[in-house]
Amino acid sequence: MATREDIKFLSNPKIGQKRNKYCRFRRFGIKSIDYTDVDFLMNFINDQGKILPRRLTGNSLKYQRKVATAVKRARHLALLPYVADNMK
Amino acid sequence: MRQYETTFIIDPTLSGDEIGQTAQMYVDFLKKEGCEIIHLDEKGIMQLAYPINKRTSGAYFWLEYKAAIGSDAISQMELAFRRDDNVLRYLTVKVDKNRAQYNIDKRAGKFAKKAETTEETTENSENKTTKPSKEAKVEG
């Protein structure tokens, strides 16, 4: 027989919870986004190399614009691809 | 004087000396035009994300300098870049004060990469926002 303690963890308690979104640039005081820092820019693109929307990353508008510029500069310099499959 | 930075990619099929000479040529040109060179960073031969002119790798150079406002040194340099077949790509960016500070910190090695970065990218593919590696950036 399953006791009450066992049943408690049958479903993931975090499912259905709302995760707090925040702008990492504002929270951690990052003022400059480096377009040569590919590993960092990888956080803001999906596996096709597309720029993720603010809806998913939680960036504020000001920094989303800067992220977009940085990704586009990195693409021009062939640090990131314009089109890709399975980048991650 | 206003601060700029230029990244350019040189054809890797040239010999090591020729690559260095080509880069030095542009540095000398800027010096002659009265620009103040702050730093020349040779990043070495790196893999390109997509082929350019049938080359799959390139020698990256990153040049930081100050040029007088209104001088046409940069436009002349870009014209030379376009005429030079050995330069695959170039990008000139105006540097604001945050970026200038970032560059100084970067050269001082404040943003040394941690082992965490690889873990972080896998986590982020599931659209999670993670803290640890960001803290390395906070210092700047």
Backbone of each chain as ProteinMPNN parsed JSONL, in Angstrom:
{"seq_chain_A": "MATREDIKFLSNPKIGQKRNKYCRFRRFGIKSIDYTDVDFLMNFINDQGKILPRRLTGNSLKYQRKVATAVKRARHLALLPYVADNMK", "coords_chain_A": {"N_chain_A": [[0.846, -1.209, 0.0], [0.508, 2.151, -0.835], [1.775, 4.778, 0.975], [0.794, 7.938, 2.385], [2.953, 9.665, 2.072], [4.292, 8.683, -0.164], [2.507, 9.097, -2.252], [2.461, 11.784, -2.466], [4.579, 12.556, -4.136], [4.01, 11.614, -6.611], [3.117, 13.095, -8.757], [4.717, 15.794, -10.413], [5.344, 18.44, -8.358], [5.951, 20.939, -9.295], [4.717, 21.392, -11.664], [2.491, 23.36, -13.47], [2.937, 25.528, -11.937], [3.588, 29.016, -11.9], [6.367, 30.45, -13.432], [8.598, 32.924, -12.413], [9.315, 35.526, -14.566], [12.106, 37.461, -15.588], [14.171, 40.271, -16.388], [17.337, 39.536, -17.243], [19.423, 41.236, -17.707], [18.82, 43.597, -16.42], [18.548, 42.68, -13.809], [21.085, 41.629, -13.154], [22.735, 43.672, -13.78], [24.044, 43.908, -16.289], [25.495, 45.761, -18.729], [26.54, 45.955, -21.214], [26.389, 44.218, -24.233], [28.16, 41.72, -25.699], [28.963, 41.206, -29.002], [30.708, 39.332, -29.894], [30.709, 37.298, -28.139], [29.844, 34.315, -28.318], [28.833, 32.12, -26.883], [27.269, 33.288, -24.92], [25.321, 34.61, -26.426], [24.006, 32.469, -27.435], [22.058, 31.864, -25.612], [19.898, 33.308, -26.386], [18.891, 32.514, -28.785], [17.117, 30.136, -30.812], [17.23, 26.598, -31.703], [17.275, 26.728, -34.418], [18.635, 28.947, -34.952], [17.212, 31.262, -34.756], [16.155, 34.394, -33.372], [15.026, 34.484, -30.062], [11.77, 35.331, -28.774], [10.787, 38.073, -26.603], [8.836, 37.239, -24.943], [9.613, 34.676, -24.198], [12.259, 34.912, -23.255], [12.163, 36.927, -21.398], [13.414, 39.367, -21.419], [13.821, 42.921, -20.997], [12.457, 45.548, -23.015], [14.39, 47.365, -23.894], [16.804, 45.921, -23.65], [16.274, 43.715, -25.171], [16.302, 44.766, -27.712], [19.005, 45.375, -27.885], [20.119, 42.845, -27.689], [19.143, 41.723, -30.042], [20.47, 43.274, -31.957], [23.104, 42.547, -31.377], [23.092, 39.815, -31.999], [22.622, 39.954, -34.715], [24.898, 41.263, -35.599], [26.809, 39.357, -34.948], [26.047, 37.38, -36.695], [26.682, 38.541, -39.141], [29.441, 38.548, -38.997], [29.963, 35.902, -39.262], [30.003, 34.415, -36.946], [27.769, 33.387, -35.849], [25.273, 31.34, -37.41], [23.147, 32.255, -40.215], [21.047, 30.64, -41.038], [20.153, 27.514, -39.679], [20.293, 24.107, -38.528], [19.497, 22.266, -35.711], [21.308, 23.517, -33.766], [21.897, 23.389, -31.107]], "CA_chain_A": [[0.0, 0.0, 0.0], [1.245, 3.419, -0.871], [1.419, 5.684, 2.068], [0.507, 9.305, 1.963], [4.209, 10.301, 1.666], [4.628, 8.261, -1.529], [1.576, 9.692, -3.208], [2.761, 13.213, -2.579], [5.532, 12.844, -5.197], [3.675, 10.931, -7.86], [3.127, 14.104, -9.814], [5.702, 16.846, -10.157], [4.652, 19.568, -7.726], [6.243, 22.231, -9.957], [3.894, 21.523, -12.864], [1.379, 24.274, -13.284], [3.34, 26.741, -11.238], [4.041, 30.091, -12.782], [7.748, 30.819, -13.153], [8.778, 34.372, -12.501], [10.222, 35.977, -15.605], [12.756, 38.73, -15.25], [15.197, 40.66, -17.351], [18.622, 39.226, -16.602], [20.346, 42.37, -17.835], [18.504, 44.546, -15.347], [18.778, 42.091, -12.493], [22.511, 41.446, -12.863], [23.492, 44.879, -14.122], [24.866, 43.772, -17.487], [25.159, 46.943, -19.514], [27.04, 45.855, -22.575], [26.257, 42.88, -24.787], [29.279, 41.529, -26.611], [28.536, 40.428, -30.172], [31.657, 38.252, -30.175], [30.551, 36.281, -27.103], [28.854, 33.433, -28.937], [28.185, 31.267, -25.878], [26.237, 34.063, -24.243], [24.229, 34.883, -27.374], [23.282, 31.213, -27.628], [20.895, 31.857, -24.718], [18.796, 34.096, -26.932], [18.462, 32.015, -30.088], [16.663, 28.747, -30.736], [18.164, 25.691, -32.39], [17.364, 27.086, -35.829], [19.379, 30.193, -35.051], [16.314, 32.418, -34.738], [16.162, 35.146, -32.116], [13.858, 34.159, -29.246], [10.987, 36.511, -28.416], [10.822, 38.536, -25.212], [7.87, 36.394, -24.247], [10.306, 33.51, -23.65], [13.498, 35.226, -22.54], [11.874, 37.836, -20.3], [14.204, 40.592, -21.492], [13.093, 44.17, -21.155], [12.49, 45.966, -24.421], [15.665, 48.014, -24.168], [17.876, 44.95, -23.819], [15.928, 42.84, -26.287], [16.798, 45.443, -28.914], [20.462, 45.239, -27.927], [20.406, 41.441, -27.982], [18.877, 41.498, -31.46], [21.573, 43.885, -32.707], [24.315, 41.76, -31.162], [22.979, 38.565, -32.756], [22.75, 40.26, -36.142], [26.315, 41.548, -35.858], [27.525, 38.075, -34.896], [25.758, 36.657, -37.938], [27.436, 39.161, -40.227], [30.841, 38.144, -38.859], [30.022, 34.442, -39.378], [30.154, 33.762, -35.647], [26.516, 32.633, -35.738], [24.734, 31.137, -38.744], [21.851, 32.865, -40.533], [20.1, 29.535, -40.993], [20.838, 26.335, -39.118], [19.47, 23.023, -37.992], [20.086, 21.599, -34.54], [22.53, 24.183, -33.29], [22.19, 23.087, -29.71]], "C_chain_A": [[0.884, 1.263, 0.0], [0.791, 4.317, 0.261], [1.203, 7.093, 1.52], [1.783, 10.021, 1.46], [4.575, 9.95, 0.218], [3.773, 8.995, -2.553], [1.916, 11.156, -3.469], [3.666, 13.518, -3.778], [5.209, 12.13, -6.502], [3.594, 11.916, -9.016], [4.108, 15.204, -9.416], [5.001, 18.065, -9.568], [4.894, 20.894, -8.432], [5.391, 22.444, -11.202], [2.731, 22.462, -12.565], [1.735, 25.519, -12.519], [3.809, 27.789, -12.238], [5.485, 30.44, -12.426], [7.881, 32.327, -13.324], [9.756, 34.701, -13.613], [10.856, 37.282, -15.163], [13.784, 39.029, -16.328], [16.552, 40.454, -16.712], [19.588, 40.393, -16.685], [20.099, 43.389, -16.737], [18.859, 43.952, -13.991], [20.264, 42.001, -12.152], [23.37, 42.627, -13.309], [24.43, 44.714, -15.294], [24.504, 44.92, -18.42], [25.555, 46.804, -20.965], [26.946, 44.413, -23.043], [27.31, 42.708, -25.871], [28.834, 40.664, -27.791], [29.536, 39.343, -30.541], [31.53, 37.108, -29.173], [29.449, 35.3, -27.525], [28.1, 32.606, -27.894], [27.05, 31.999, -25.173], [25.045, 34.306, -25.163], [23.4, 33.636, -27.643], [22.041, 31.128, -26.745], [19.675, 32.493, -25.362], [18.381, 33.647, -28.315], [18.002, 30.572, -29.929], [17.562, 27.861, -31.6], [18.176, 25.88, -33.899], [18.167, 28.363, -36.041], [18.501, 31.419, -35.066], [16.369, 33.1, -33.367], [14.885, 34.838, -31.345], [13.101, 35.43, -28.876], [11.135, 36.857, -26.942], [9.913, 37.708, -24.331], [8.585, 35.216, -23.574], [11.528, 33.896, -22.821], [13.257, 36.155, -21.363], [12.684, 39.119, -20.336], [13.309, 41.821, -21.515], [13.316, 44.658, -22.585], [13.847, 46.545, -24.802], [16.747, 46.982, -24.471], [17.562, 43.945, -24.903], [16.427, 43.447, -27.598], [18.304, 45.25, -29.023], [20.877, 43.808, -28.246], [20.242, 41.192, -29.473], [20.005, 42.067, -32.303], [22.822, 43.034, -32.597], [24.273, 40.465, -31.973], [23.185, 38.842, -34.242], [24.198, 40.586, -36.504], [27.121, 40.253, -35.879], [27.279, 37.27, -36.164], [26.574, 37.21, -39.091], [28.892, 38.701, -40.199], [31.014, 36.629, -38.891], [30.354, 33.766, -38.058], [28.91, 32.931, -35.343], [25.988, 32.44, -37.156], [23.438, 31.928, -38.964], [20.755, 31.802, -40.49], [20.844, 28.307, -40.493], [19.802, 25.292, -38.75], [20.207, 22.443, -36.796], [21.387, 22.231, -34.086], [22.913, 23.738, -31.903], [22.209, 21.589, -29.481]], "O_chain_A": [[1.856, 1.381, 0.746], [-0.396, 4.57, 0.465], [1.413, 7.367, 0.339], [1.722, 10.859, 0.561], [5.09, 10.783, -0.528], [4.264, 9.452, -3.585], [1.683, 11.682, -4.557], [3.56, 14.588, -4.378], [6.051, 12.056, -7.397], [3.971, 11.585, -10.14], [4.296, 15.496, -8.236], [4.147, 18.66, -10.225], [4.161, 21.86, -8.22], [5.344, 23.55, -11.74], [2.079, 22.356, -11.527], [0.946, 26.462, -12.448], [4.359, 27.463, -13.29], [5.797, 30.696, -11.263], [7.343, 32.915, -14.262], [10.889, 34.22, -13.614], [10.244, 38.094, -14.469], [14.204, 38.147, -17.077], [16.886, 41.127, -15.737], [20.473, 40.533, -15.841], [21.035, 43.971, -16.19], [19.404, 44.64, -13.128], [20.665, 42.26, -11.017], [24.597, 42.576, -13.221], [25.507, 45.31, -15.309], [23.357, 45.045, -18.851], [24.984, 47.451, -21.842], [27.37, 43.495, -22.341], [27.342, 43.463, -26.843], [28.384, 39.533, -27.607], [29.253, 38.515, -31.407], [32.168, 36.068, -29.334], [28.288, 35.439, -27.139], [26.889, 32.411, -28.001], [26.01, 31.415, -24.868], [23.895, 34.218, -24.734], [22.236, 33.727, -28.031], [21.089, 30.418, -27.068], [18.546, 32.249, -24.937], [17.59, 34.329, -28.967], [18.445, 29.869, -29.021], [18.548, 28.337, -32.163], [18.989, 25.27, -34.593], [18.355, 28.807, -37.173], [18.98, 32.515, -35.357], [16.599, 32.455, -32.344], [13.787, 34.918, -31.897], [13.708, 36.484, -28.685], [11.557, 36.027, -26.137], [10.175, 37.502, -23.146], [8.191, 34.805, -22.482], [11.802, 33.273, -21.796], [14.054, 36.18, -20.425], [12.649, 39.891, -19.378], [12.177, 41.767, -21.995], [14.246, 44.228, -23.267], [14.385, 46.264, -25.873], [17.514, 47.137, -25.421], [18.475, 43.375, -25.501], [16.912, 42.737, -28.479], [18.827, 44.995, -30.108], [21.845, 43.574, -28.969], [21.077, 40.54, -30.101], [20.453, 41.429, -33.255], [23.523, 42.817, -33.585], [25.275, 40.06, -32.562], [23.837, 38.068, -34.942], [24.669, 40.229, -37.584], [28.002, 40.071, -36.719], [28.165, 36.569, -36.652], [27.095, 36.458, -39.915], [29.504, 38.49, -41.247], [32.093, 36.124, -38.582], [30.92, 32.673, -38.042], [28.985, 31.904, -34.668], [26.225, 33.285, -38.019], [22.721, 32.231, -38.01], [19.666, 32.043, -39.967], [22.006, 28.083, -40.833], [18.604, 25.567, -38.674], [21.404, 22.165, -36.869], [22.429, 21.577, -34.026], [24.092, 23.707, -31.549], [22.44, 21.139, -28.359]]}, "seq_chain_B": "MRQYETTFIIDPTLSGDEIGQTAQMYVDFLKKEGCEIIHLDEKGIMQLAYPINKRTSGAYFWLEYKAAIGSDAISQMELAFRRDDNVLRYLTVKVDKNRAQYNIDKRAGKFAKKAETTEETTENSENKTTKPSKEAKVEG", "coords_chain_B": {"N_chain_B": [[37.732, 63.224, -30.238], [36.557, 60.008, -30.948], [35.55, 56.771, -29.956], [36.079, 53.68, -31.603], [35.483, 50.333, -32.825], [36.794, 47.747, -34.831], [36.157, 44.758, -36.448], [37.709, 42.374, -38.392], [37.952, 39.875, -40.961], [40.377, 37.811, -42.237], [41.547, 36.149, -45.14], [42.277, 32.759, -44.666], [43.977, 31.213, -46.175], [46.267, 32.495, -46.798], [49.767, 32.783, -45.915], [51.052, 32.595, -42.525], [52.656, 34.857, -41.987], [51.862, 36.64, -43.969], [49.216, 37.108, -43.303], [49.512, 38.468, -40.883], [50.902, 40.697, -41.857], [49.009, 41.893, -43.53], [47.051, 42.656, -41.693], [48.583, 44.419, -40.194], [49.033, 46.375, -42.034], [46.618, 47.791, -42.187], [46.462, 48.764, -39.621], [48.666, 50.447, -39.584], [47.836, 52.242, -41.503], [45.68, 53.521, -40.222], [47.054, 54.714, -38.13], [48.601, 56.52, -39.522], [46.655, 58.23, -40.394], [46.186, 59.617, -38.149], [44.875, 58.367, -36.06], [44.3, 56.953, -32.851], [45.589, 54.077, -31.7], [44.202, 51.667, -29.651], [44.083, 48.967, -28.99], [45.082, 45.89, -30.471], [43.766, 42.897, -31.245], [44.543, 39.629, -31.88], [42.733, 37.058, -32.895], [43.17, 34.702, -34.045], [42.914, 31.78, -36.233], [39.656, 30.901, -36.934], [36.734, 28.828, -37.059], [34.269, 29.409, -39.519], [30.778, 30.205, -39.348], [29.275, 29.86, -41.558], [30.04, 29.274, -45.016], [32.167, 31.695, -46.595], [32.939, 33.194, -49.578], [33.784, 30.671, -50.46], [35.435, 29.874, -48.406], [35.984, 28.18, -45.37], [37.022, 28.778, -42.942], [38.503, 31.454, -41.031], [40.802, 34.172, -40.365], [40.572, 35.998, -37.542], [40.549, 39.404, -36.588], [40.648, 41.949, -34.193], [40.188, 45.222, -33.645], [40.742, 48.067, -31.75], [40.224, 51.496, -31.483], [40.774, 55.087, -31.482], [39.277, 57.685, -33.248], [39.301, 60.864, -34.884], [36.427, 62.966, -34.714], [34.491, 63.247, -37.579], [36.565, 62.69, -39.246], [37.707, 61.101, -42.241], [38.968, 58.719, -42.116], [38.01, 56.188, -41.414], [36.074, 55.579, -43.327], [37.685, 55.487, -45.519], [39.29, 53.341, -44.859], [37.415, 51.292, -44.865], [36.741, 51.288, -47.516], [39.117, 50.36, -48.571], [39.079, 47.829, -47.438], [36.953, 46.706, -48.839], [37.99, 46.638, -51.376], [40.043, 44.904, -51.092], [40.836, 41.642, -51.713], [41.593, 39.789, -49.887], [40.341, 40.244, -47.519], [37.681, 38.978, -45.887], [35.371, 39.691, -44.419], [34.179, 42.614, -42.675], [33.541, 44.712, -39.857], [32.56, 47.673, -38.444], [32.139, 49.389, -35.435], [30.665, 51.808, -33.364], [31.873, 52.743, -30.206], [30.394, 52.89, -27.113], [30.315, 54.278, -23.717], [29.828, 52.224, -21.876], [30.478, 49.962, -23.285], [33.164, 50.446, -23.764], [34.201, 50.261, -21.209], [33.588, 47.62, -20.73], [35.269, 46.374, -22.589], [37.754, 46.985, -21.533], [37.625, 45.605, -19.1], [37.37, 43.058, -20.096], [39.798, 42.598, -21.325], [41.366, 42.594, -19.1], [40.749, 40.192, -18.155], [38.486, 39.591, -16.651], [36.204, 38.248, -17.317], [36.643, 35.503, -17.48], [36.019, 32.37, -18.893], [33.825, 30.026, -17.431], [33.394, 26.57, -16.444], [30.764, 26.122, -16.319], [29.319, 27.177, -18.428], [28.702, 25.398, -20.502], [26.837, 23.663, -19.411], [24.838, 25.455, -18.97], [23.879, 26.228, -21.478], [22.577, 23.936, -22.334], [20.547, 23.77, -20.507], [19.183, 26.06, -21.129], [18.05, 25.528, -23.523], [15.672, 24.546, -22.922], [14.336, 26.771, -22.363], [14.899, 27.965, -19.873], [15.702, 30.354, -17.45], [18.777, 30.962, -16.125], [20.869, 31.46, -13.282], [23.742, 31.144, -12.513], [26.083, 31.541, -14.361], [25.748, 34.091, -15.123], [26.543, 35.66, -13.094], [29.213, 35.939, -13.33], [29.42, 37.928, -15.125], [28.476, 40.101, -13.906], [30.301, 41.6, -12.513], [31.371, 43.422, -14.229]], "CA_chain_B": [[38.041, 61.825, -30.564], [35.494, 59.064, -30.631], [36.128, 55.427, -29.952], [35.474, 52.713, -32.517], [36.175, 49.06, -32.931], [36.61, 47.105, -36.126], [36.519, 43.352, -36.541], [37.799, 41.956, -39.79], [38.327, 38.481, -41.178], [41.331, 37.704, -43.342], [41.627, 34.846, -45.802], [43.24, 31.908, -43.941], [44.884, 30.487, -47.068], [47.548, 33.196, -46.811], [50.679, 32.265, -44.891], [50.945, 33.3, -41.247], [53.277, 36.177, -42.082], [51.056, 37.52, -44.824], [48.028, 37.499, -42.54], [49.962, 39.501, -39.963], [51.251, 41.907, -42.617], [47.784, 42.527, -44.002], [46.443, 43.334, -40.549], [49.45, 45.527, -39.804], [48.869, 47.415, -43.045], [45.469, 48.616, -41.83], [46.807, 49.469, -38.384], [49.561, 51.543, -39.966], [47.041, 53.239, -42.226], [44.934, 54.308, -39.232], [48.026, 55.541, -37.399], [49.0, 57.6, -40.422], [45.535, 59.175, -40.457], [46.084, 60.327, -36.871], [44.036, 57.654, -35.097], [45.025, 56.45, -31.686], [45.293, 52.645, -31.581], [44.129, 51.25, -28.254], [44.394, 47.548, -28.838], [44.857, 44.99, -31.606], [43.635, 41.541, -30.721], [44.573, 38.636, -32.941], [42.006, 35.928, -32.334], [43.624, 33.491, -34.705], [42.035, 31.193, -37.261], [38.452, 30.324, -36.348], [35.775, 28.236, -37.986], [33.139, 30.281, -39.85], [29.483, 29.556, -39.168], [28.817, 29.526, -42.91], [31.164, 29.595, -45.906], [32.232, 32.996, -47.258], [33.862, 33.073, -50.719], [34.267, 29.289, -50.471], [36.342, 29.612, -47.288], [35.223, 27.71, -44.214], [37.605, 29.343, -41.727], [39.031, 32.794, -41.26], [41.649, 34.722, -39.306], [39.836, 37.131, -36.978], [41.305, 40.474, -35.935], [39.751, 42.859, -33.494], [40.994, 46.434, -33.513], [40.05, 49.122, -31.019], [40.988, 52.723, -31.736], [40.071, 56.362, -31.399], [39.436, 58.489, -34.449], [38.725, 62.197, -34.742], [35.066, 63.063, -35.242], [34.467, 63.891, -38.884], [37.658, 62.284, -40.13], [37.234, 60.067, -43.16], [39.914, 57.599, -42.054], [37.3, 54.914, -41.34], [35.446, 55.272, -44.611], [38.763, 55.096, -46.44], [39.723, 51.993, -44.502], [36.39, 50.356, -45.314], [36.873, 51.199, -48.967], [40.251, 49.472, -48.804], [38.612, 46.478, -47.101], [36.097, 46.2, -49.914], [38.806, 46.378, -52.57], [41.027, 43.869, -50.775], [40.233, 40.309, -51.827], [41.988, 38.942, -48.755], [39.471, 40.515, -46.375], [36.393, 38.325, -46.148], [34.304, 40.472, -43.778], [34.605, 43.615, -41.7], [32.435, 45.373, -39.155], [33.02, 48.782, -37.594], [31.104, 49.719, -34.467], [30.97, 52.914, -32.458], [31.949, 52.207, -28.846], [29.92, 53.823, -26.083], [31.154, 54.191, -22.522], [29.657, 50.91, -21.263], [31.221, 49.019, -24.098], [34.585, 50.721, -23.551], [34.527, 49.688, -19.9], [33.523, 46.168, -20.914], [36.476, 45.939, -23.298], [38.884, 47.068, -20.601], [37.484, 44.492, -18.163], [37.577, 41.799, -20.804], [41.235, 42.447, -21.524], [41.935, 42.285, -17.796], [40.429, 38.79, -17.867], [37.456, 39.472, -15.628], [35.111, 37.378, -17.753], [37.178, 34.19, -17.841], [34.919, 31.412, -19.05], [33.742, 28.944, -16.449], [32.932, 25.298, -17.007], [29.293, 26.108, -16.248], [28.655, 27.677, -19.629], [28.15, 24.322, -21.325], [25.609, 23.209, -18.756], [23.835, 26.495, -19.063], [23.24, 26.236, -22.799], [21.631, 22.831, -22.431], [19.372, 24.126, -19.72], [18.434, 27.132, -21.763], [17.286, 25.042, -24.662], [14.321, 24.361, -22.414], [13.851, 28.111, -22.028], [14.996, 28.316, -18.464], [16.661, 31.407, -17.176], [19.625, 30.472, -15.04], [21.649, 32.513, -12.645], [25.161, 31.071, -12.14], [27.147, 32.1, -15.182], [25.524, 35.533, -15.259], [27.222, 36.358, -12.026], [30.557, 36.247, -13.798], [29.349, 39.153, -15.924], [27.994, 41.204, -13.074], [31.406, 42.418, -12.04], [31.688, 44.512, -15.152]], "C_chain_B": [[36.888, 60.934, -30.135], [36.07, 57.659, -30.784], [35.354, 54.49, -30.879], [36.149, 51.368, -32.341], [35.813, 48.4, -34.251], [37.035, 45.644, -36.007], [36.651, 43.037, -38.021], [38.355, 40.549, -39.894], [39.207, 38.408, -42.41], [41.363, 36.265, -43.841], [42.677, 33.955, -45.123], [44.212, 31.17, -44.855], [46.213, 31.212, -47.239], [48.453, 32.578, -45.752], [50.571, 33.129, -43.645], [51.516, 34.707, -41.298], [52.405, 37.139, -42.847], [49.807, 38.001, -44.104], [48.386, 38.638, -41.595], [50.261, 40.81, -40.681], [50.009, 42.656, -43.059], [47.122, 43.304, -42.872], [47.248, 44.568, -40.171], [49.301, 46.705, -40.759], [47.744, 48.365, -42.66], [45.731, 49.393, -40.541], [47.682, 50.674, -38.713], [48.793, 52.657, -40.672], [46.303, 54.141, -41.249], [45.867, 55.235, -38.467], [48.414, 56.761, -38.225], [47.919, 58.675, -40.493], [45.317, 59.892, -39.127], [45.167, 59.659, -35.869], [44.922, 57.106, -33.983], [44.642, 54.983, -31.49], [45.293, 52.267, -30.097], [44.569, 49.803, -28.106], [44.183, 46.818, -30.164], [44.873, 43.572, -31.07], [43.598, 40.577, -31.893], [43.914, 37.375, -32.389], [42.399, 34.612, -32.99], [42.598, 32.933, -35.665], [40.879, 30.48, -36.58], [37.549, 29.798, -37.441], [34.646, 29.235, -38.267], [31.833, 29.509, -39.697], [28.854, 29.181, -40.504], [29.935, 29.922, -43.859], [31.042, 30.984, -46.526], [33.294, 32.872, -48.345], [34.548, 31.704, -50.749], [35.334, 29.007, -49.416], [35.495, 29.17, -46.097], [35.843, 28.164, -42.896], [38.176, 30.713, -42.059], [39.875, 33.247, -40.094], [40.996, 36.012, -38.802], [40.794, 38.117, -36.326], [40.306, 41.452, -35.347], [40.549, 44.069, -33.087], [40.181, 47.512, -32.813], [40.871, 50.39, -31.139], [40.111, 53.95, -31.547], [40.338, 57.137, -32.67], [38.774, 59.839, -34.22], [37.336, 62.215, -35.355], [35.128, 63.811, -36.572], [35.628, 63.508, -39.776], [37.171, 61.156, -41.032], [38.178, 58.876, -43.186], [39.165, 56.269, -42.124], [36.672, 54.574, -42.682], [36.504, 54.872, -45.632], [39.241, 53.677, -46.165], [38.712, 50.969, -45.001], [36.415, 50.189, -46.825], [38.016, 50.241, -49.323], [39.883, 48.021, -48.496], [37.828, 45.885, -48.262], [36.916, 45.858, -51.154], [39.742, 45.198, -52.358], [40.36, 42.494, -50.826], [40.544, 39.432, -50.624], [41.14, 39.179, -47.512], [38.085, 39.956, -46.678], [35.238, 39.167, -45.617], [34.927, 41.542, -42.908], [33.371, 44.201, -41.053], [33.023, 46.45, -38.256], [31.86, 49.229, -36.719], [31.582, 50.886, -33.627], [30.89, 52.387, -31.029], [31.429, 53.247, -27.869], [30.655, 53.54, -24.77], [31.02, 52.842, -21.816], [30.502, 49.863, -21.975], [32.73, 49.198, -23.891], [35.038, 50.092, -22.236], [34.558, 48.163, -19.987], [34.801, 45.654, -21.573], [37.689, 45.954, -22.381], [38.84, 45.882, -19.632], [37.79, 43.164, -18.831], [39.063, 41.534, -20.994], [41.927, 42.093, -20.213], [41.581, 40.868, -17.356], [39.377, 38.602, -16.803], [36.37, 38.477, -16.011], [35.623, 36.014, -18.175], [36.06, 33.158, -17.822], [34.985, 30.335, -17.986], [33.243, 27.679, -17.135], [31.419, 25.251, -17.081], [28.621, 26.424, -17.576], [28.046, 26.563, -20.474], [26.843, 23.789, -20.723], [24.468, 24.181, -19.005], [23.115, 26.458, -20.403], [22.247, 25.086, -22.924], [20.359, 23.144, -21.653], [18.506, 25.146, -20.428], [17.681, 26.681, -22.991], [15.861, 24.717, -24.231], [13.738, 25.673, -21.897], [13.844, 28.385, -20.533], [15.98, 29.467, -18.337], [17.466, 30.993, -15.954], [20.499, 31.587, -14.507], [23.161, 32.327, -12.781], [26.122, 31.825, -13.041], [26.956, 33.597, -15.383], [26.344, 36.294, -14.22], [28.652, 36.718, -12.41], [30.562, 37.59, -14.528], [29.044, 40.373, -15.063], [29.112, 42.163, -12.706], [31.683, 43.604, -12.946], [30.579, 45.446, -15.248]], "O_chain_B": [[36.321, 61.116, -29.058], [36.942, 57.401, -31.614], [34.124, 54.517, -30.923], [37.242, 51.271, -31.782], [34.678, 48.485, -34.721], [38.126, 45.337, -35.528], [35.783, 43.403, -38.814], [39.119, 40.092, -39.042], [38.838, 38.88, -43.485], [41.226, 35.31, -43.076], [43.838, 34.347, -45.014], [45.169, 30.564, -44.374], [47.174, 30.642, -47.754], [47.981, 31.934, -44.815], [50.065, 34.251, -43.694], [50.946, 35.639, -40.731], [52.219, 38.291, -42.453], [49.386, 39.147, -44.265], [47.674, 39.638, -41.507], [49.928, 41.89, -40.193], [49.945, 43.883, -42.981], [46.69, 44.443, -43.048], [46.689, 45.622, -39.867], [49.421, 47.866, -40.367], [47.878, 49.582, -42.782], [45.283, 50.529, -40.386], [47.474, 51.772, -38.197], [49.056, 53.843, -40.471], [46.29, 55.362, -41.406], [45.53, 56.385, -38.188], [48.538, 57.872, -37.711], [48.212, 59.863, -40.631], [44.38, 60.678, -38.987], [44.718, 60.304, -34.921], [46.111, 56.841, -34.164], [43.498, 54.68, -31.152], [46.263, 52.517, -29.382], [45.335, 49.463, -27.205], [43.227, 47.094, -30.889], [45.869, 43.111, -30.513], [42.749, 40.68, -32.779], [44.472, 36.706, -31.52], [42.002, 33.539, -32.537], [41.546, 33.531, -35.888], [41.077, 29.58, -35.763], [37.588, 30.251, -38.585], [34.123, 29.844, -37.334], [31.797, 28.295, -39.897], [28.004, 28.293, -40.572], [30.711, 30.823, -43.542], [29.957, 31.401, -46.932], [34.428, 32.486, -48.062], [35.742, 31.602, -51.031], [36.057, 28.016, -49.515], [34.422, 29.719, -45.849], [35.251, 27.957, -41.837], [38.312, 31.078, -43.227], [39.702, 32.776, -38.97], [40.881, 36.99, -39.54], [41.721, 37.731, -35.612], [39.262, 41.736, -35.933], [41.477, 43.972, -32.284], [39.067, 47.831, -33.229], [42.083, 50.369, -30.921], [38.885, 53.863, -31.464], [41.479, 57.239, -33.121], [37.81, 59.951, -33.462], [37.085, 61.574, -36.375], [35.741, 64.873, -36.672], [35.694, 63.935, -40.929], [36.326, 60.354, -40.634], [38.196, 58.111, -44.15], [39.605, 55.337, -42.796], [36.725, 53.428, -43.129], [36.261, 54.031, -46.498], [39.554, 52.915, -47.08], [39.089, 49.908, -45.5], [36.151, 49.109, -47.352], [37.904, 49.427, -50.24], [40.313, 47.101, -49.191], [38.008, 44.722, -48.623], [36.596, 44.924, -51.888], [40.185, 44.566, -53.317], [39.428, 42.222, -50.068], [39.847, 38.451, -50.367], [41.209, 38.406, -46.556], [37.407, 40.404, -47.602], [34.231, 39.335, -46.303], [36.063, 41.403, -42.454], [32.285, 44.186, -41.633], [33.876, 46.173, -37.413], [30.742, 49.423, -37.197], [32.745, 50.952, -33.229], [29.953, 51.669, -30.68], [31.955, 54.358, -27.799], [31.518, 52.663, -24.718], [31.984, 52.36, -21.222], [31.142, 49.011, -21.358], [33.477, 48.22, -23.848], [36.102, 49.478, -22.153], [35.422, 47.506, -19.407], [35.349, 44.629, -21.167], [38.538, 45.065, -22.435], [39.856, 45.238, -19.371], [38.384, 42.268, -18.232], [39.531, 40.406, -20.846], [42.937, 41.39, -20.201], [42.049, 40.396, -16.32], [39.359, 37.579, -16.118], [35.694, 37.923, -15.143], [35.104, 35.424, -19.122], [35.27, 33.079, -16.881], [36.052, 29.802, -17.679], [32.737, 27.718, -18.257], [30.851, 24.441, -17.813], [27.495, 25.996, -17.826], [26.998, 26.752, -21.092], [25.881, 23.505, -21.437], [23.317, 23.799, -19.215], [21.899, 26.634, -20.468], [21.195, 25.237, -23.546], [19.25, 22.826, -22.083], [17.278, 25.115, -20.348], [16.773, 27.37, -23.455], [14.957, 24.623, -25.061], [12.79, 25.69, -21.112], [12.898, 28.965, -19.998], [16.978, 29.523, -19.055], [16.913, 30.711, -14.891], [20.82, 32.54, -15.218], [23.834, 33.291, -13.145], [26.894, 32.656, -12.564], [27.892, 34.297, -15.768], [26.777, 37.423, -14.45], [29.229, 37.673, -11.889], [31.57, 38.297, -14.549], [29.318, 41.512, -15.441], [28.906, 43.372, -12.598], [32.161, 44.648, -12.504], [30.664, 46.431, -15.981]]}, "name": "protein", "num_of_chains": 2, "seq": "MATREDIKFLSNPKIGQKRNKYCRFRRFGIKSIDYTDVDFLMNFINDQGKILPRRLTGNSLKYQRKVATAVKRARHLALLPYVADNMKMRQYETTFIIDPTLSGDEIGQTAQMYVDFLKKEGCEIIHLDEKGIMQLAYPINKRTSGAYFWLEYKAAIGSDAISQMELAFRRDDNVLRYLTVKVDKNRAQYNIDKRAGKFAKKAETTEETTENSENKTTKPSKEAKVEG"}
